[in-house]
Amino acid sequence: MTRSRSDSLLLPLDTGKPDFAAERRLMRDGIPHIVGIDEAGRGPLAGPVVAAAVILDPERIPDGLDDSKRLTARKRAELFDIILKTALASGIASVAAPSIDATDILKAALEAMRRATCGLSILPGHALIDGRDVPHGLPCPGTAVIKGDQRSVSIAAASILAKVSRDRMMAQAGRHYPVYGLETHAGYGTAFHRSAMQTHGPVVGLHRFSFAPLKNRDV
């Protein structure tokens, strides 16, 4: 079976601040509980990929929702707590580095999205997923939305939960492996991180051995 894809005509191509328009359009068609799905951590050399799924309460949409990358760390942390408090349902799931290496990062990200959505306490009627792919095994139909975290507040909320959760995981990992500075770069391939891997070597279970430069062992 091929992956579902979308040309993202569901929303206007010009992205500004995300809104609830796509969700309301689906709700007007009689579809309840629209879930937004996004992930964080496709690019780093270490750590898991983390996904989140959020069903917002149409009557309690938090102010300031946006693509997590366009927010400060402080604002993300504030919205993280507000989203968990006000959303009708939310789910967070991760796929660790060894599983990423055993498949590939796209499959791992889609699997994290599936797990996060299947963990919701409310059955969603339709999913809006950031990107070009709809994960297999969702409990509802789904639509992929390019730059969805800049267009749908539900996806934006999921992007914030995923980003903050992953950053906190990496900060915790940094306390266990202090020489890598994970709490500062979250596992991305900064000069400091690459230098630490050269000096101390990568950590099995933490680093992604299928990613360059670890794949070629030229760290």
Residue pairs with C-beta under 8 A, 6 or more apart in sequence:
1 136
3 110
3 133
3 134
3 136
4 133
4 134
4 142
4 144
5 132
5 133
5 134
5 144
6 132
6 134
6 143
6 144
6 145
6 146
7 146
8 144
8 145
8 146
8 147
8 148
10 22
10 128
10 143
10 145
11 21
11 22
11 145
11 148
11 151
11 152
12 151
15 147
15 150
15 151
16 150
17 66
17 150
18 65
18 66
18 67
18 149
18 150
18 151
18 152
18 153
18 155
18 156
19 151
19 152
19 153
20 56
20 58
20 61
20 152
20 153
20 154
22 34
22 128
22 145
22 151
22 152
23 34
23 56
23 58
23 128
23 152
23 153
23 154
24 58
26 34
26 125
26 126
27 34
27 58
31 125
31 126
32 125
33 55
33 88
33 89
33 122
33 123
33 124
33 125
34 55
34 56
34 124
34 125
34 126
34 127
34 128
34 154
35 53
35 54
35 55
35 89
35 117
35 120
35 124
35 126
35 127
35 128
35 140
35 154
36 53
36 54
36 55
36 56
36 127
36 128
36 129
36 130
36 148
36 152
36 153
36 154
36 155
36 156
36 157
36 158
37 51
37 52
37 53
37 54
37 113
37 116
37 117
37 127
37 128
37 129
37 130
37 135
37 142
37 155
37 158
38 51
38 52
38 113
38 129
38 130
38 148
38 149
38 155
38 156
38 158
38 159
38 162
39 49
39 50
39 51
39 52
39 109
39 112
39 113
39 130
39 162
40 49
40 50
40 51
40 68
40 159
40 162
40 163
40 165
40 166
41 47
41 48
41 49
41 50
41 162
41 166
41 186
41 187
42 49
42 105
42 106
42 109
43 188
43 189
44 186
44 187
44 188
44 189
44 208
45 187
45 188
45 189
45 193
45 194
45 197
45 207
45 208
45 211
45 214
46 97
46 170
46 173
46 180
46 182
46 187
46 193
46 202
46 203
46 206
46 207
46 208
47 97
47 166
47 169
47 170
47 173
47 182
47 186
47 187
47 206
48 94
48 95
48 96
48 97
48 100
48 112
48 166
48 169
49 94
49 95
49 100
49 105
49 108
49 109
49 112
49 166
50 92
50 93
50 94
50 112
50 162
50 163
50 165
50 166
50 169
51 92
51 93
51 94
51 109
51 112
51 113
51 115
51 116
51 158
51 162
52 90
52 91
52 92
52 93
52 116
52 157
52 158
52 159
52 160
52 161
52 162
52 165
53 90
53 91
53 92
53 113
53 116
53 117
53 119
53 120
53 124
53 127
53 158
54 83
54 87
54 89
54 90
54 154
54 157
54 158
54 161
55 87
55 88
55 89
55 90
55 120
55 122
55 124
55 154
56 83
56 86
56 87
56 88
56 153
56 154
56 157
57 86
57 87
57 88
60 86
61 86
61 153
62 79
62 82
62 83
62 86
62 157
64 71
64 75
64 79
65 79
65 83
65 153
65 156
65 157
65 160
66 149
66 150
66 156
67 147
67 149
67 150
67 156
67 159
68 76
68 149
68 156
68 159
68 160
68 162
68 163
68 164
69 149
69 159
69 163
70 150
71 79
71 160
73 167
76 160
76 163
76 164
77 164
79 157
79 160
80 160
80 161
80 164
83 90
83 157
83 160
83 161
84 90
84 161
87 157
88 122
89 120
89 121
89 122
89 124
90 120
90 157
90 161
91 115
91 116
91 117
91 118
91 119
91 120
92 116
92 119
92 161
92 162
92 165
93 112
93 113
93 115
93 116
93 119
94 112
94 165
94 166
94 169
95 108
95 109
95 111
95 112
95 115
96 205
97 205
97 206
97 207
97 208
97 209
98 204
98 205
99 108
99 111
100 108
100 208
100 210
101 208
101 209
101 210
103 111
104 210
105 208
105 211
106 133
110 133
110 135
110 136
111 135
113 129
113 135
113 138
114 135
114 136
114 137
114 138
116 158
117 124
117 127
117 135
117 138
117 139
117 140
118 137
118 138
118 139
123 139
123 140
124 139
124 140
125 140
126 140
126 141
126 142
126 143
127 134
127 138
127 140
127 141
127 142
127 143
128 142
128 143
128 145
128 148
128 152
128 154
128 155
129 135
129 142
129 143
129 144
129 145
129 148
129 155
130 144
130 145
130 147
130 148
130 149
130 155
130 158
130 159
131 144
131 145
131 146
131 148
132 144
132 146
133 144
134 142
134 143
134 144
135 142
145 151
145 152
145 155
148 155
149 155
149 156
149 158
149 159
150 156
166 186
167 186
170 182
170 183
170 186
170 187
171 182
171 183
173 182
173 187
173 206
174 180
174 181
174 182
174 183
174 184
175 183
177 203
177 206
179 196
179 199
179 200
180 193
180 196
180 197
180 200
180 203
181 190
181 192
181 193
181 196
182 193
184 192
185 192
185 193
187 193
189 213
194 213
194 219
197 207
197 214
197 219
198 219
202 209
202 214
202 219
207 214
208 214
209 215
213 219
